[in-house]
Amino acid sequence: MKKIFFSIVAVISLIQNVNANSPQVPDYIIFKRDTIAVYNLLVEKYFDNLKKENNGELFGLKFRESSTTFCWRGYQAVYEIDDDSLFVKHIIYCGELFDGNKLNIKDSNKRLKEFFKNKVNNNRVFVDWYSGSLNLPKESLLRWDGVFHKTFEKETSIDIGAGEIMSISIIENYVDALDRINRKYNDTVSKVLHNELSKLNWNSEKDFDCSEKYIVTIGKDGEVSDVIMSEYQTRDEIKEFWDRKEYNYCLKTVRKGLKDLKFDILKMDGVSIEESYYVEIWIIDNGKLDEWSDY
């Protein structure tokens, strides 16, 4: 096989599907007198229901045509929790609250009436269409999908049933154990994987060359759960480019080299998740891996 320069690039499993390729601004929620970013598109869910009822037309978003790359929705919503209920308090232009700008209450109230019509009561809208949870950041950022969804080490989780607040609790998305390997930052994992694989003697009696791209998955329990070749996964691909014995040998060797690693547990919304990493290895003539690089 052709040898490939060694590098490791983290690939985060995405839980939330966002229809944009550039970073997006969040909505906001007024909670206990604080205005906090919230990464859950509740108003968009309401508009999606309208589209289904009105032949796919998205009513009330006339200014969406002027939306920017950082705000493909064309608006931001501001929610508030009051009297154990969740409301839409404002609909604003993207960035209207940036840099301490004062919110235009009159225009916001006009949009609420235009979008929600008879659902508006006292210049706000009861979010009776949503049941689920809102997770608000409480500690430092843990993971970001690069577009919208963010996970924080600790979050305030608000459980909602048809707009009514059912419960409020604190969830932790990172289990930090002394006998496990740090997982808070991706470059730590990359270096650990490299160092562990570098301990192996990659010289094979049959002259197998395992220089290739791999995907290493760290499971929900913090241990390596799977290793595959990223470009050769189907039976036909393997048959065309690999000797089957060499292919099996390489996968087995990578798995064996990483099997003893135990990482801290990573969660999203309080639920343990798995995470995958690309691993490209370059084996030099003495059976060792070339020096690790992050580019």
PyMOL commands that set and color helices and strands:
alter all, ss='L'
color gray80, all
select helices_A, chain A and resi 42-53+62-66+98-100+105-119+186-198+235-241+244-258
alter helices_A, ss='H'
color red, helices_A
select strands_A, chain A and resi 7-11+27-31+34-38+76-82+85-92+125-126+132-137+141-144+150-152+154-161+164-172+174-175+213-218+224-229+265-268+271-272+275-280
alter strands_A, ss='S'
color yellow, strands_A
deselect
rebuild
show_as cartoon
